[in-house]
Amino acid sequence: MKILLLGYSVRGLAELAAHSSCPSQLLALDNFADLDLGRWARVINRQPDLGKTAFDAVAYVSGLESCPELLEELAQDKIVLGNSPQTLRQLQDTKKMIKLLEDNQIYFPQVLYPGQIIPHRGKWLLKEQARSGGVGVSWAKAGLKVPEGFIGQQFLSGRPASVSFVADGQNFILLGLNEQLCGVKELDDKNFLYRGNLFPLELPAYRSEVILQVRKMVAVVTKAYRLKGLNGLDFLFLSDGKIAFLELNPRYCASMELYWHGLGIDLFKLHLESCLGKLALDDFPLAFPTDKYWGKAIVYAPESVKTGDTSFWFDLGIRDIPQPGQRIGKGEPVCTVFSSGSSRSTCLRELKRKQEYVLGLLDPFGAKPVVRSYDYDN
């Protein structure tokens, strides 16, 4: 089967698919065309070139869930490996989702719609509805109206997390729970931008209670929307052991490759089989290691930079590698680094160290790069 991988950044899914036991030919079109993407798929550089390219199926990542019309146009007479354009349209109806949560007594932060006034009581966020990864999220000012294209969301204090699962329209398998690295002090993160993930989610207490709540959330949305393939659900782990539903990500999520890195789960095979109605539910326990952690972090450019030779980055375990000599604007992603360790803190320290190493290889505004005195692999 010739499969087109499509979305904001498809390298993660392409690498999983290339290592899967399900044979396939891979084509890839995304925003970056990273250096290492060509290792796993034939890279298509421009959307108009799709008209000249034959493929049998489409699998998508972040960026396509808010564009069901585009997916429908590109996937005419093709197999959609994931949720259908019709499902994605239904998921754009925020009010329908809120009613579903209320009817099933699932806790979530209070939501305001365009035209409603931000209250003076408590803290509130503005979230752009067509964005993901923390992009388009900002603090809301009390007394102002929620603008069109946004929702207002009550701010709750807790640890951002997500659950990954695979579904066949009715049934589902929980793959694991992970922590979302947003606002993490170890990475000097002070905003809402997606920075990466840690697997597993550290739950010193309340583990069974949290898993029960997560199972209920996943069961409700899976059956209501007949979800298929790999999906993610973001939630907030609160201090009293309760969790709050944040949003559903009806597609492959960037955190999922950690289950392959850590446990060797053939995620692309699960995705393919579940979309084709062949999901095997027997004896697939929830992945919850207790003696090791795996992490990934996105390295963002602190200023406008230019890369040098990036051809050796792959052998260091770096992924989403920019082209040699590529100019990257301030705040834009540079690459992804990975770590593992026996504790959450060890994993985070290693991610921080590798981020600093990469930043030391970049050329700010034409100046000579400052190479760190330590080795990447230490």
Secondary structure as the mmCIF struct_conf table of DSSP 4:
data_model
#
loop_
_struct_conf.conf_type_id
_struct_conf.id
_struct_conf.beg_label_comp_id
_struct_conf.beg_label_asym_id
_struct_conf.beg_label_seq_id
_struct_conf.end_label_comp_id
_struct_conf.end_label_asym_id
_struct_conf.end_label_seq_id
STRN STRN1 LYS A 2 LEU A 6
BEND BEND1 GLY A 7 TYR A 8
HELX_RH_AL_P HELX_RH_AL_P1 ARG A 11 ALA A 18
TURN_TY1_P TURN_TY1_P1 HIS A 19 HIS A 19
BEND BEND2 SER A 20 CYS A 22
STRN STRN2 GLN A 25 LEU A 29
BEND BEND3 ASN A 31 PHE A 32
HELX_RH_3T_P HELX_RH_3T_P1 LEU A 35 ARG A 39
TURN_TY1_P TURN_TY1_P2 TRP A 40 TRP A 40
BEND BEND4 ALA A 41 ALA A 41
STRN STRN3 ARG A 42 VAL A 43
HELX_LH_PP_P HELX_LH_PP_P1 ILE A 44 ILE A 44
HELX_RH_3T_P HELX_RH_3T_P2 GLN A 47 LYS A 52
BEND BEND5 ASP A 56 ASP A 56
STRN STRN4 ALA A 57 TYR A 60
TURN_TY1_P TURN_TY1_P3 SER A 62 GLY A 63
BEND BEND6 LEU A 64 LEU A 64
TURN_TY1_P TURN_TY1_P4 GLU A 65 SER A 66
HELX_RH_AL_P HELX_RH_AL_P2 PRO A 68 LEU A 74
TURN_TY1_P TURN_TY1_P5 ALA A 75 ASP A 77
BEND BEND7 LYS A 78 LYS A 78
STRN STRN5 ILE A 79 LEU A 81
BEND BEND8 GLY A 82 ASN A 83
HELX_RH_AL_P HELX_RH_AL_P3 PRO A 85 LEU A 91
TURN_TY1_P TURN_TY1_P6 GLN A 92 GLN A 92
HELX_RH_AL_P HELX_RH_AL_P4 THR A 94 ASP A 103
TURN_TY1_P TURN_TY1_P7 ASN A 104 GLN A 105
STRN STRN6 VAL A 111 LEU A 112
TURN_TY1_P TURN_TY1_P8 PRO A 114 GLY A 115
HELX_LH_PP_P HELX_LH_PP_P2 GLN A 116 GLN A 116
STRN STRN7 ILE A 117 ILE A 117
HELX_LH_PP_P HELX_LH_PP_P3 ILE A 118 PRO A 119
BEND BEND9 HIS A 120 GLY A 122
STRN STRN8 TRP A 124 GLU A 128
TURN_TY1_P TURN_TY1_P9 GLN A 129 ALA A 130
TURN_TY1_P TURN_TY1_P10 GLY A 133 GLY A 136
STRN STRN9 VAL A 137 TRP A 139
HELX_LH_PP_P HELX_LH_PP_P4 ALA A 140 LYS A 141
TURN_TY1_P TURN_TY1_P11 ALA A 142 GLY A 143
HELX_LH_PP_P HELX_LH_PP_P5 LEU A 144 LEU A 144
STRN STRN10 LYS A 145 LYS A 145
HELX_LH_PP_P HELX_LH_PP_P6 VAL A 146 PRO A 147
TURN_TY1_P TURN_TY1_P12 GLU A 148 GLY A 149
STRN STRN11 PHE A 150 GLN A 154
BEND BEND10 GLY A 158 GLY A 158
STRN STRN12 ARG A 159 ASP A 168
BEND BEND11 GLY A 169 GLN A 170
STRN STRN13 PHE A 172 GLN A 180
BEND BEND12 CYS A 182 GLY A 183
HELX_RH_3T_P HELX_RH_3T_P3 LYS A 185 LEU A 187
TURN_TY1_P TURN_TY1_P13 ASP A 188 ASP A 188
BEND BEND13 ASN A 191 LEU A 193
STRN STRN14 GLY A 196 PHE A 199
BEND BEND14 PRO A 200 PRO A 200
HELX_LH_PP_P HELX_LH_PP_P7 LEU A 201 GLU A 202
BEND BEND15 PRO A 204 ALA A 205
HELX_RH_AL_P HELX_RH_AL_P5 ARG A 207 TYR A 225
TURN_TY1_P TURN_TY1_P14 ARG A 226 ARG A 226
STRN STRN15 LYS A 228 PHE A 237
TURN_TY1_P TURN_TY1_P15 SER A 239 ASP A 240
BEND BEND16 GLY A 241 GLY A 241
STRN STRN16 ILE A 243 ASN A 249
BEND BEND17 ARG A 251 ARG A 251
HELX_RH_3T_P HELX_RH_3T_P4 ALA A 254 MET A 256
HELX_RH_AL_P HELX_RH_AL_P6 GLU A 257 LEU A 263
HELX_RH_AL_P HELX_RH_AL_P7 LEU A 267 CYS A 275
TURN_TY1_P TURN_TY1_P16 LEU A 276 GLY A 277
TURN_TY1_P TURN_TY1_P17 ASP A 282 ASP A 283
STRN STRN17 ALA A 287 ALA A 287
BEND BEND18 THR A 290 ASP A 291
STRN STRN18 TYR A 293 TYR A 300
BEND BEND19 PRO A 302 GLU A 303
STRN STRN19 VAL A 305 LYS A 306
TURN_TY1_P TURN_TY1_P18 SER A 311 TRP A 313
HELX_RH_3T_P HELX_RH_3T_P5 PHE A 314 LEU A 316
TURN_TY1_P TURN_TY1_P19 GLY A 317 GLY A 317
STRN STRN20 ARG A 319 ARG A 319
BEND BEND20 ASP A 320 ASP A 320
HELX_LH_PP_P HELX_LH_PP_P8 ILE A 321 GLN A 323
TURN_TY1_P TURN_TY1_P20 PRO A 324 GLY A 325
STRN STRN21 ARG A 327 ILE A 328
TURN_TY1_P TURN_TY1_P21 LYS A 330 GLY A 331
STRN STRN22 PRO A 333 GLY A 341
BEND BEND21 SER A 342 SER A 343
HELX_RH_AL_P HELX_RH_AL_P8 ARG A 344 LEU A 361
BEND BEND22 LEU A 362 LEU A 362
STRN STRN23 ASP A 363 PRO A 364
TURN_TY1_P TURN_TY1_P22 PHE A 365 GLY A 366
HELX_LH_PP_P HELX_LH_PP_P9 ALA A 367 PRO A 369
BEND BEND23 SER A 373 TYR A 374
TURN_TY1_P TURN_TY1_P23 TYR A 376 ASP A 377
#
